[in-house]
């Protein structure tokens, strides 16, 4: 059905994907990535103001205003999130509660695909925003 003010041939962003579009999206999502979890984290951290780093054994503690909001290790990201976000994060693959305390999640993706890296990026940004107040 045509909408007023919309050309009948105009692309409708709310329309469901057809089979070809869905297949192309699935194929793109499964493509091998040239990026690791720690590489994505480093790119994100370049955008976040006021982040300090402190090595603690095998991991790096990430803080803003001296408040640790994330921990980065080999194939591991731990982030402090608001309770509702942490609860949602725990329902995603490769994510479990962190031993660091309430609201902390531990993410260890077995095979970091673009969805896993996008989640890690979002969680880092949210953790930073929460810690920065």
N, CA and C atoms as an extended XYZ file, in Angstrom:
399
Properties=species:S:1:pos:R:3:atomname:S:1:resname:S:1:resid:I:1 pbc="F F F"
N         0.840       -1.169        0.000 N   UNK     1
C         0.000        0.000        0.000 CA  UNK     1
C         0.891        1.239        0.000 C   UNK     1
N         0.546        2.210       -0.852 N   UNK     2
C         1.322        3.447       -0.937 CA  UNK     2
C         0.994        4.345        0.244 C   UNK     2
N         2.023        5.047        0.716 N   UNK     3
C         1.829        6.005        1.792 CA  UNK     3
C         1.831        7.396        1.192 C   UNK     3
N         1.019        8.316        1.714 N   UNK     4
C         1.016        9.686        1.198 CA  UNK     4
C         2.411       10.286        1.290 C   UNK     4
N         2.825       10.986        0.237 N   UNK     5
C         4.114       11.648        0.220 CA  UNK     5
C         5.271       10.728       -0.105 C   UNK     5
N         5.000        9.472       -0.382 N   UNK     6
C         6.058        8.504       -0.671 CA  UNK     6
C         5.869        8.017       -2.102 C   UNK     6
N         6.941        8.024       -2.841 N   UNK     7
C         6.913        7.522       -4.201 CA  UNK     7
C         6.740        6.006       -4.149 C   UNK     7
N         5.894        5.413       -5.003 N   UNK     8
C         5.634        3.981       -4.949 CA  UNK     8
C         6.892        3.123       -5.128 C   UNK     8
N         7.928        3.634       -5.824 N   UNK     9
C         9.147        2.851       -6.041 CA  UNK     9
C        10.205        3.090       -4.976 C   UNK     9
N         9.925        4.007       -4.036 N   UNK    10
C        10.902        4.338       -3.005 CA  UNK    10
C        11.108        3.137       -2.082 C   UNK    10
N        12.366        2.895       -1.691 N   UNK    11
C        12.699        1.776       -0.827 CA  UNK    11
C        12.070        1.983        0.539 C   UNK    11
N        11.380        0.974        1.053 N   UNK    12
C        10.738        1.037        2.357 CA  UNK    12
C        11.648        0.370        3.384 C   UNK    12
N        12.296        1.179        4.250 N   UNK    13
C        13.245        0.643        5.225 CA  UNK    13
C        12.581       -0.260        6.257 C   UNK    13
N        11.272       -0.160        6.412 N   UNK    14
C        10.572       -0.981        7.397 CA  UNK    14
C        10.102       -2.310        6.828 C   UNK    14
N        10.260       -2.503        5.538 N   UNK    15
C         9.805       -3.748        4.914 CA  UNK    15
C        10.746       -4.887        5.286 C   UNK    15
N        10.198       -6.096        5.454 N   UNK    16
C        11.075       -7.231        5.761 CA  UNK    16
C        12.008       -7.513        4.590 C   UNK    16
N        13.151       -8.112        4.905 N   UNK    17
C        14.115       -8.470        3.867 CA  UNK    17
C        13.552       -9.596        3.007 C   UNK    17
N        13.855       -9.530        1.721 N   UNK    18
C        13.478      -10.672        0.893 CA  UNK    18
C        14.543      -11.751        1.084 C   UNK    18
N        14.325      -12.932        0.514 N   UNK    19
C        15.236      -14.064        0.740 CA  UNK    19
C        16.667      -13.757        0.325 C   UNK    19
N        16.849      -13.074       -0.795 N   UNK    20
C        18.196      -12.765       -1.283 CA  UNK    20
C        18.912      -11.812       -0.327 C   UNK    20
N        18.191      -10.795        0.159 N   UNK    21
C        18.788       -9.849        1.102 CA  UNK    21
C        19.149      -10.543        2.411 C   UNK    21
N        18.270      -11.404        2.888 N   UNK    22
C        18.533      -12.122        4.132 CA  UNK    22
C        19.737      -13.041        3.981 C   UNK    22
N        19.826      -13.732        2.846 N   UNK    23
C        20.954      -14.638        2.602 CA  UNK    23
C        22.264      -13.859        2.511 C   UNK    23
N        22.239      -12.702        1.847 N   UNK    24
C        23.441      -11.879        1.723 CA  UNK    24
C        23.888      -11.373        3.096 C   UNK    24
N        22.936      -10.977        3.933 N   UNK    25
C        23.265      -10.521        5.281 CA  UNK    25
C        23.851      -11.632        6.133 C   UNK    25
N        23.275      -12.819        6.034 N   UNK    26
C        23.783      -13.966        6.801 CA  UNK    26
C        25.187      -14.328        6.345 C   UNK    26
N        25.421      -14.293        5.043 N   UNK    27
C        26.757      -14.618        4.519 CA  UNK    27
C        27.783      -13.592        4.996 C   UNK    27
N        27.417      -12.319        4.971 N   UNK    28
C        28.331      -11.270        5.423 CA  UNK    28
C        28.642      -11.432        6.905 C   UNK    28
N        27.645      -11.817        7.692 N   UNK    29
C        27.845      -11.983        9.128 CA  UNK    29
C        28.792      -13.136        9.435 C   UNK    29
N        28.808      -14.137        8.574 N   UNK    30
C        29.632      -15.316        8.817 CA  UNK    30
C        31.024      -15.214        8.204 C   UNK    30
N        31.298      -14.135        7.467 N   UNK    31
C        32.622      -13.983        6.868 CA  UNK    31
C        33.688      -13.927        7.952 C   UNK    31
N        34.829      -14.500        7.645 N   UNK    32
C        35.941      -14.457        8.590 CA  UNK    32
C        36.368      -13.006        8.808 C   UNK    32
N        36.706      -12.706       10.039 N   UNK    33
C        37.119      -11.346       10.370 CA  UNK    33
C        38.628      -11.286       10.516 C   UNK    33
N        39.140      -10.130       10.226 N   UNK    34
C        40.564       -9.871       10.382 CA  UNK    34
C        40.824       -9.124       11.677 C   UNK    34
N        39.895       -9.201       12.603 N   UNK    35
C        39.952       -8.391       13.814 CA  UNK    35
C        39.715       -9.280       15.032 C   UNK    35
N        40.487       -9.065       16.066 N   UNK    36
C        40.315       -9.819       17.306 CA  UNK    36
C        39.567       -8.964       18.325 C   UNK    36
N        39.195       -9.593       19.422 N   UNK    37
C        38.503       -8.884       20.495 CA  UNK    37
C        39.350       -7.739       21.030 C   UNK    37
N        40.623       -7.996       21.297 N   UNK    38
C        41.454       -6.923       21.851 CA  UNK    38
C        41.721       -5.821       20.833 C   UNK    38
N        41.785       -6.157       19.548 N   UNK    39
C        41.949       -5.113       18.523 CA  UNK    39
C        40.731       -4.212       18.463 C   UNK    39
N        39.527       -4.809       18.500 N   UNK    40
C        38.313       -3.979       18.496 CA  UNK    40
C        38.283       -3.115       19.749 C   UNK    40
N        38.616       -3.693       20.882 N   UNK    41
C        38.604       -2.926       22.126 CA  UNK    41
C        39.558       -1.739       22.038 C   UNK    41
N        40.734       -1.951       21.495 N   UNK    42
C        41.707       -0.855       21.368 CA  UNK    42
C        41.164        0.262       20.479 C   UNK    42
N        40.493       -0.090       19.394 N   UNK    43
C        39.902        0.929       18.522 CA  UNK    43
C        38.840        1.732       19.260 C   UNK    43
N        38.015        1.049       20.034 N   UNK    44
C        36.970        1.730       20.797 CA  UNK    44
C        37.590        2.641       21.846 C   UNK    44
N        38.612        2.146       22.537 N   UNK    45
C        39.228        2.930       23.609 CA  UNK    45
C        39.842        4.221       23.100 C   UNK    45
N        40.259        4.250       21.844 N   UNK    46
C        40.796        5.492       21.265 CA  UNK    46
C        39.741        6.589       21.240 C   UNK    46
N        38.466        6.198       21.152 N   UNK    47
C        37.362        7.161       21.093 CA  UNK    47
C        36.862        7.607       22.463 C   UNK    47
N        37.234        6.891       23.509 N   UNK    48
C        36.674        7.166       24.831 CA  UNK    48
C        37.600        8.083       25.624 C   UNK    48
N        37.101        9.232       26.052 N   UNK    49
C        37.959       10.193       26.759 CA  UNK    49
C        38.273        9.760       28.183 C   UNK    49
N        39.498       10.102       28.616 N   UNK    50
C        39.884        9.950       30.008 CA  UNK    50
C        40.177        8.533       30.473 C   UNK    50
N        40.369        7.604       29.565 N   UNK    51
C        40.624        6.220       29.970 CA  UNK    51
C        42.082        6.057       30.384 C   UNK    51
N        42.271        5.478       31.558 N   UNK    52
C        43.617        5.125       32.011 CA  UNK    52
C        43.709        3.605       32.045 C   UNK    52
N        44.944        3.120       31.902 N   UNK    53
C        45.197        1.677       31.884 CA  UNK    53
C        46.195        1.326       32.968 C   UNK    53
N        45.945        0.168       33.588 N   UNK    54
C        46.884       -0.323       34.587 CA  UNK    54
C        46.973       -1.839       34.436 C   UNK    54
N        48.177       -2.322       34.204 N   UNK    55
C        48.386       -3.762       34.068 CA  UNK    55
C        48.260       -4.415       35.429 C   UNK    55
N        47.561       -5.555       35.444 N   UNK    56
C        47.391       -6.346       36.662 CA  UNK    56
C        47.572       -7.808       36.278 C   UNK    56
N        48.823       -8.252       36.296 N   UNK    57
C        49.124       -9.621       35.869 CA  UNK    57
C        48.901       -9.774       34.369 C   UNK    57
N        48.008      -10.678       34.000 N   UNK    58
C        47.739      -10.976       32.586 CA  UNK    58
C        46.680      -10.065       31.968 C   UNK    58
N        46.072       -9.190       32.739 N   UNK    59
C        44.997       -8.339       32.234 CA  UNK    59
C        45.350       -6.863       32.388 C   UNK    59
N        44.581       -6.036       31.688 N   UNK    60
C        44.717       -4.588       31.795 CA  UNK    60
C        43.402       -4.047       32.345 C   UNK    60
N        43.506       -3.290       33.441 N   UNK    61
C        42.337       -2.645       34.029 CA  UNK    61
C        42.121       -1.307       33.331 C   UNK    61
N        40.914       -1.069       32.893 N   UNK    62
C        40.556        0.179       32.205 CA  UNK    62
C        39.687        1.000       33.140 C   UNK    62
N        40.080        2.257       33.348 N   UNK    63
C        39.368        3.102       34.300 CA  UNK    63
C        39.134        4.480       33.703 C   UNK    63
N        38.128        5.137       34.234 N   UNK    64
C        37.877        6.549       33.953 CA  UNK    64
C        37.571        7.180       35.310 C   UNK    64
N        38.226        8.318       35.580 N   UNK    65
C        38.105        8.960       36.891 CA  UNK    65
C        38.439        7.975       38.008 C   UNK    65
N        39.448        7.170       37.782 N   UNK    66
C        39.951        6.170       38.725 CA  UNK    66
C        38.940        5.083       39.062 C   UNK    66
N        37.885        4.979       38.291 N   UNK    67
C        36.859        3.952       38.499 CA  UNK    67
C        37.013        2.898       37.401 C   UNK    67
N        37.385        1.684       37.769 N   UNK    68
C        37.574        0.607       36.798 CA  UNK    68
C        36.210        0.227       36.227 C   UNK    68
N        36.121        0.264       34.907 N   UNK    69
C        34.869       -0.091       34.244 CA  UNK    69
C        35.000       -1.319       33.355 C   UNK    69
N        36.240       -1.728       33.050 N   UNK    70
C        36.436       -2.889       32.190 CA  UNK    70
C        37.809       -3.493       32.432 C   UNK    70
N        37.920       -4.751       32.073 N   UNK    71
C        39.171       -5.485       32.173 CA  UNK    71
C        39.361       -6.211       30.857 C   UNK    71
N        40.543       -6.056       30.287 N   UNK    72
C        40.829       -6.655       28.986 CA  UNK    72
C        41.989       -7.626       29.124 C   UNK    72
N        41.764       -8.844       28.666 N   UNK    73
C        42.803       -9.867       28.675 CA  UNK    73
C        42.807      -10.587       27.337 C   UNK    73
N        43.633      -11.596       27.234 N   UNK    74
C        43.687      -12.388       26.008 CA  UNK    74
C        42.338      -13.083       25.825 C   UNK    74
N        41.620      -12.705       24.791 N   UNK    75
C        40.304      -13.291       24.479 CA  UNK    75
C        39.298      -13.154       25.612 C   UNK    75
N        39.422      -12.103       26.415 N   UNK    76
C        38.512      -11.867       27.538 CA  UNK    76
C        38.221      -10.384       27.660 C   UNK    76
N        36.957      -10.082       27.860 N   UNK    77
C        36.542       -8.724       28.185 CA  UNK    77
C        35.575       -8.823       29.349 C   UNK    77
N        35.868       -8.102       30.410 N   UNK    78
C        34.951       -7.990       31.541 CA  UNK    78
C        34.531       -6.531       31.616 C   UNK    78
N        33.239       -6.297       31.831 N   UNK    79
C        32.728       -4.928       31.860 CA  UNK    79
C        31.694       -4.803       32.975 C   UNK    79
N        31.722       -3.661       33.671 N   UNK    80
C        30.712       -3.321       34.675 CA  UNK    80
C        29.584       -2.585       33.974 C   UNK    80
N        28.378       -3.128       34.067 N   UNK    81
C        27.218       -2.557       33.385 CA  UNK    81
C        26.084       -2.313       34.373 C   UNK    81
N        25.148       -1.461       33.985 N   UNK    82
C        23.933       -1.296       34.779 CA  UNK    82
C        23.205       -2.638       34.818 C   UNK    82
N        22.504       -2.901       35.907 N   UNK    83
C        21.871       -4.211       36.126 CA  UNK    83
C        21.013       -4.703       34.950 C   UNK    83
N        20.127       -3.877       34.378 N   UNK    84
C        19.304       -4.393       33.273 CA  UNK    84
C        20.134       -4.759       32.036 C   UNK    84
N        21.174       -3.980       31.766 N   UNK    85
C        22.041       -4.258       30.614 CA  UNK    85
C        22.839       -5.526       30.869 C   UNK    85
N        23.360       -5.677       32.084 N   UNK    86
C        24.117       -6.877       32.437 CA  UNK    86
C        23.229       -8.113       32.326 C   UNK    86
N        21.991       -8.012       32.787 N   UNK    87
C        21.067       -9.150       32.698 CA  UNK    87
C        20.823       -9.538       31.245 C   UNK    87
N        20.657       -8.552       30.389 N   UNK    88
C        20.463       -8.842       28.966 CA  UNK    88
C        21.732       -9.431       28.358 C   UNK    88
N        22.880       -8.887       28.732 N   UNK    89
C        24.154       -9.379       28.200 CA  UNK    89
C        24.369      -10.840       28.560 C   UNK    89
N        23.949      -11.222       29.748 N   UNK    90
C        24.148      -12.601       30.198 CA  UNK    90
C        23.316      -13.608       29.407 C   UNK    90
N        22.373      -13.117       28.629 N   UNK    91
C        21.575      -14.007       27.784 CA  UNK    91
C        22.170      -14.161       26.387 C   UNK    91
N        23.349      -13.590       26.167 N   UNK    92
C        23.992      -13.707       24.856 CA  UNK    92
C        25.089      -14.767       24.909 C   UNK    92
N        25.440      -15.327       23.751 N   UNK    93
C        26.454      -16.391       23.730 CA  UNK    93
C        27.795      -15.940       24.303 C   UNK    93
N        28.470      -16.882       24.929 N   UNK    94
C        29.847      -16.709       25.423 CA  UNK    94
C        29.975      -15.669       26.533 C   UNK    94
N        28.868      -15.372       27.216 N   UNK    95
C        28.872      -14.363       28.284 CA  UNK    95
C        28.417      -15.022       29.583 C   UNK    95
N        29.100      -14.689       30.673 N   UNK    96
C        28.769      -15.252       31.986 CA  UNK    96
C        28.994      -14.165       33.037 C   UNK    96
N        28.497      -14.373       34.253 N   UNK    97
C        28.787      -13.407       35.310 CA  UNK    97
C        30.288      -13.393       35.603 C   UNK    97
N        30.805      -12.235       35.855 N   UNK    98
C        32.215      -12.092       36.209 CA  UNK    98
C        32.374      -12.256       37.714 C   UNK    98
N        33.488      -12.825       38.148 N   UNK    99
C        33.728      -12.915       39.591 CA  UNK    99
C        34.022      -11.547       40.225 C   UNK    99
N        34.079      -10.491       39.420 N   UNK   100
C        34.380       -9.153       39.945 CA  UNK   100
C        33.223       -8.540       40.719 C   UNK   100
N        32.020       -9.095       40.579 N   UNK   101
C        30.910       -8.591       41.377 CA  UNK   101
C        29.638       -8.378       40.580 C   UNK   101
N        28.642       -7.863       41.288 N   UNK   102
C        27.328       -7.623       40.688 CA  UNK   102
C        27.443       -6.608       39.552 C   UNK   102
N        26.773       -6.898       38.460 N   UNK   103
C        26.777       -6.007       37.305 CA  UNK   103
C        27.936       -6.231       36.355 C   UNK   103
N        28.914       -7.019       36.759 N   UNK   104
C        30.051       -7.316       35.899 CA  UNK   104
C        29.748       -8.546       35.055 C   UNK   104
N        30.079       -8.470       33.766 N   UNK   105
C        29.961       -9.617       32.876 CA  UNK   105
C        31.347       -9.994       32.374 C   UNK   105
N        31.511      -11.258       32.047 N   UNK   106
C        32.749      -11.753       31.439 CA  UNK   106
C        32.383      -12.310       30.067 C   UNK   106
N        33.074      -11.836       29.054 N   UNK   107
C        32.786      -12.203       27.673 CA  UNK   107
C        34.026      -12.838       27.067 C   UNK   107
N        33.897      -14.068       26.640 N   UNK   108
C        35.003      -14.802       26.025 CA  UNK   108
C        34.500      -15.473       24.751 C   UNK   108
N        34.411      -14.716       23.674 N   UNK   109
C        33.872      -15.302       22.439 CA  UNK   109
C        34.795      -16.387       21.886 C   UNK   109
N        34.197      -17.548       21.579 N   UNK   110
C        34.978      -18.662       21.024 CA  UNK   110
C        35.515      -18.322       19.643 C   UNK   110
N        34.669      -17.741       18.822 N   UNK   111
C        35.058      -17.310       17.473 CA  UNK   111
C        34.471      -15.925       17.268 C   UNK   111
N        35.258      -14.884       17.493 N   UNK   112
C        34.693      -13.533       17.412 CA  UNK   112
C        34.206      -13.191       16.007 C   UNK   112
N        32.894      -13.179       15.839 N   UNK   113
C        32.307      -12.736       14.583 CA  UNK   113
C        31.920      -11.265       14.739 C   UNK   113
N        31.366      -10.692       13.695 N   UNK   114
C        31.053       -9.259       13.769 CA  UNK   114
C        30.006       -8.950       14.828 C   UNK   114
N        29.095       -9.892       15.109 N   UNK   115
C        28.079       -9.656       16.138 CA  UNK   115
C        28.720       -9.639       17.528 C   UNK   115
N        29.637      -10.568       17.770 N   UNK   116
C        30.333      -10.619       19.061 CA  UNK   116
C        31.154       -9.349       19.276 C   UNK   116
N        31.866       -8.921       18.242 N   UNK   117
C        32.688       -7.713       18.379 CA  UNK   117
C        31.822       -6.468       18.547 C   UNK   117
N        30.670       -6.440       17.886 N   UNK   118
C        29.759       -5.304       18.059 CA  UNK   118
C        29.212       -5.255       19.492 C   UNK   118
N        28.897       -6.433       20.055 N   UNK   119
C        28.431       -6.463       21.448 CA  UNK   119
C        29.536       -5.969       22.378 C   UNK   119
N        30.757       -6.450       22.163 N   UNK   120
C        31.885       -6.028       23.005 CA  UNK   120
C        32.068       -4.515       22.937 C   UNK   120
N        31.973       -3.964       21.732 N   UNK   121
C        32.118       -2.520       21.579 CA  UNK   121
C        31.022       -1.775       22.343 C   UNK   121
N        29.795       -2.212       22.181 N   UNK   122
C        28.685       -1.547       22.866 CA  UNK   122
C        28.855       -1.626       24.382 C   UNK   122
N        29.253       -2.778       24.887 N   UNK   123
C        29.426       -2.932       26.329 CA  UNK   123
C        30.554       -2.053       26.852 C   UNK   123
N        31.643       -1.943       26.098 N   UNK   124
C        32.728       -1.047       26.514 CA  UNK   124
C        32.239        0.396       26.593 C   UNK   124
N        31.516        0.832       25.580 N   UNK   125
C        31.004        2.202       25.561 CA  UNK   125
C        30.044        2.452       26.713 C   UNK   125
N        29.166        1.488       26.971 N   UNK   126
C        28.214        1.638       28.080 CA  UNK   126
C        28.913        1.636       29.431 C   UNK   126
N        29.897        0.756       29.591 N   UNK   127
C        30.665        0.718       30.832 CA  UNK   127
C        31.397        2.019       31.082 C   UNK   127
N        31.980        2.568       30.018 N   UNK   128
C        32.691        3.852       30.138 CA  UNK   128
C        31.707        4.957       30.523 C   UNK   128
N        30.583        5.020       29.839 N   UNK   129
C        29.590        6.061       30.124 CA  UNK   129
C        29.119        5.971       31.571 C   UNK   129
N        28.892        4.752       32.032 N   UNK   130
C        28.438        4.530       33.414 CA  UNK   130
C        29.499        5.012       34.403 C   UNK   130
N        30.756        4.665       34.161 N   UNK   131
C        31.836        5.041       35.079 CA  UNK   131
C        32.121        6.536       35.039 C   UNK   131
N        31.962        7.145       33.872 N   UNK   132
C        32.247        8.577       33.726 CA  UNK   132
C        31.145        9.428       34.356 C   UNK   132
N        29.978        8.807       34.555 N   UNK   133
C        28.873        9.524       35.198 CA  UNK   133
C        28.281       10.537       34.289 C   UNK   133
